[in-house]
Each structure stands twice: as C-alpha cells, then as structure tokens.
Amino acid sequence: MLIALLKAGVPHYAAAELAGVRPGTLKGWLARGRRERSGPFADLVRDVEQAAAEAEVRAIRLIGRSKDWRAQAWLLSVVAPERYGPDAMRRREG
C-alpha cells in the first residue's frame, strides 16, 4: 500500500500514516536502507525512490500538457532554473 500511495504522489509522511506506519519509523527504515547494500531495507529505499520518480514524471507530463501558460512557466522555472528561474530573469534585467 505504501508504494502505491507514493506512486500516486502522496507525500511520504501521509503515505506512511495511511499504510499504518509512523512517519518516523519509515524515516528510520529508509535511513537504515541507505546504509545497507542489500536486504529488505535497501529494497525499500529502491522501491520508495522508484515510486517517487514515477509520481514526479507523471506530474511533469500533466503540467507539460496543460493549456495554462502559468503551469508551463512554473515547470520551466523548476526544471531549468538557470534559464527560466527568478534569478535568471534578474540577470537579464540587470
């Protein structure tokens, strides 16, 4: 259930709570998995990172298809801030 919620774009803390896991417990499991090269905690880290990446790609695709220019502008400012972010705009004006 946790991974499915993360794939849907639910934040870690909420996905953990909905899956019946305390957010702090999930955080500890992930920290342990990052220290270990193999095993169930390392597998959990890979699954969580994969789920988050899938949710991110889906969100970017939806924003990219939006007809609202503001959604497109926001996406550019996040994906390529060096060219389209607020600091880039100030550099061009200055």
C-alpha beads as a LAMMPS data file, in Angstrom:
LAMMPS data file: protein, C-alpha beads

94 atoms
93 bonds

1 atom types
1 bond types

-500.0 500.0 xlo xhi
-500.0 500.0 ylo yhi
-500.0 500.0 zlo zhi

Masses

1 110.0

Atoms # bond

1 1 1 0.000 0.000 0.000
2 1 1 2.824 2.408 0.860
3 1 1 4.460 2.151 -2.565
4 1 1 1.132 2.531 -4.381
5 1 1 0.408 5.714 -2.426
6 1 1 3.847 7.111 -3.220
7 1 1 3.345 6.321 -6.915
8 1 1 0.110 8.316 -6.702
9 1 1 2.121 11.320 -5.492
10 1 1 1.142 11.172 -1.824
11 1 1 3.882 12.683 0.398
12 1 1 5.989 10.247 2.439
13 1 1 4.514 11.201 5.833
14 1 1 0.911 10.810 4.671
15 1 1 1.591 7.602 2.750
16 1 1 3.216 6.125 5.839
17 1 1 0.289 7.054 8.066
18 1 1 -2.241 5.672 5.585
19 1 1 -0.223 2.441 5.376
20 1 1 -0.264 2.127 9.169
21 1 1 3.384 3.084 9.702
22 1 1 4.525 6.004 11.801
23 1 1 6.366 8.552 9.634
24 1 1 9.358 8.423 11.975
25 1 1 9.504 4.656 11.598
26 1 1 9.542 4.959 7.811
27 1 1 12.272 7.578 8.064
28 1 1 14.330 5.181 10.187
29 1 1 13.797 2.294 7.789
30 1 1 14.903 4.471 4.872
31 1 1 17.986 5.661 6.751
32 1 1 18.891 2.055 7.518
33 1 1 18.307 1.056 3.905
34 1 1 20.650 3.797 2.694
35 1 1 23.392 2.403 4.938
36 1 1 22.903 -1.185 3.803
37 1 1 23.795 -2.520 0.349
38 1 1 21.228 -5.296 0.329
39 1 1 18.321 -6.668 2.282
40 1 1 14.742 -5.598 2.883
41 1 1 15.557 -2.046 3.982
42 1 1 17.781 -1.419 0.948
43 1 1 14.991 -2.848 -1.219
44 1 1 12.531 -0.472 0.446
45 1 1 14.739 2.513 -0.389
46 1 1 14.883 1.463 -4.040
47 1 1 11.108 0.934 -4.166
48 1 1 10.372 4.275 -2.494
49 1 1 12.762 6.163 -4.781
50 1 1 11.296 4.456 -7.863
51 1 1 7.740 5.277 -6.760
52 1 1 8.640 8.921 -6.115
53 1 1 10.328 9.182 -9.527
54 1 1 7.261 7.749 -11.264
55 1 1 4.995 10.234 -9.482
56 1 1 7.306 13.092 -10.446
57 1 1 7.378 12.108 -14.113
58 1 1 3.600 11.773 -14.208
59 1 1 3.172 15.228 -12.647
60 1 1 5.631 16.788 -15.096
61 1 1 3.795 15.209 -18.033
62 1 1 0.453 16.555 -16.805
63 1 1 1.867 20.051 -16.344
64 1 1 3.538 19.829 -19.747
65 1 1 0.190 19.088 -21.382
66 1 1 -1.547 21.949 -19.627
67 1 1 -3.006 24.707 -21.776
68 1 1 -2.348 27.200 -18.965
69 1 1 0.840 29.131 -19.689
70 1 1 1.422 29.592 -15.942
71 1 1 1.771 25.836 -15.469
72 1 1 4.275 25.712 -18.325
73 1 1 6.210 28.700 -16.935
74 1 1 6.339 27.134 -13.484
75 1 1 7.588 23.860 -14.943
76 1 1 10.371 25.641 -16.835
77 1 1 11.387 27.572 -13.710
78 1 1 11.746 24.315 -11.779
79 1 1 13.267 22.086 -14.459
80 1 1 15.674 24.690 -15.855
81 1 1 16.035 27.384 -13.160
82 1 1 19.340 28.600 -14.578
83 1 1 17.480 29.744 -17.703
84 1 1 13.917 30.380 -16.515
85 1 1 14.025 30.824 -12.734
86 1 1 13.683 34.150 -10.901
87 1 1 17.468 34.653 -10.698
88 1 1 17.826 34.178 -14.458
89 1 1 15.210 36.853 -15.073
90 1 1 17.036 39.281 -12.742
91 1 1 20.356 38.640 -14.515
92 1 1 18.798 39.530 -17.863
93 1 1 17.229 42.705 -16.476
94 1 1 20.373 43.816 -14.618

Bonds

1 1 1 2
2 1 2 3
3 1 3 4
4 1 4 5
5 1 5 6
6 1 6 7
7 1 7 8
8 1 8 9
9 1 9 10
10 1 10 11
11 1 11 12
12 1 12 13
13 1 13 14
14 1 14 15
15 1 15 16
16 1 16 17
17 1 17 18
18 1 18 19
19 1 19 20
20 1 20 21
21 1 21 22
22 1 22 23
23 1 23 24
24 1 24 25
25 1 25 26
26 1 26 27
27 1 27 28
28 1 28 29
29 1 29 30
30 1 30 31
31 1 31 32
32 1 32 33
33 1 33 34
34 1 34 35
35 1 35 36
36 1 36 37
37 1 37 38
38 1 38 39
39 1 39 40
40 1 40 41
41 1 41 42
42 1 42 43
43 1 43 44
44 1 44 45
45 1 45 46
46 1 46 47
47 1 47 48
48 1 48 49
49 1 49 50
50 1 50 51
51 1 51 52
52 1 52 53
53 1 53 54
54 1 54 55
55 1 55 56
56 1 56 57
57 1 57 58
58 1 58 59
59 1 59 60
60 1 60 61
61 1 61 62
62 1 62 63
63 1 63 64
64 1 64 65
65 1 65 66
66 1 66 67
67 1 67 68
68 1 68 69
69 1 69 70
70 1 70 71
71 1 71 72
72 1 72 73
73 1 73 74
74 1 74 75
75 1 75 76
76 1 76 77
77 1 77 78
78 1 78 79
79 1 79 80
80 1 80 81
81 1 81 82
82 1 82 83
83 1 83 84
84 1 84 85
85 1 85 86
86 1 86 87
87 1 87 88
88 1 88 89
89 1 89 90
90 1 90 91
91 1 91 92
92 1 92 93
93 1 93 94
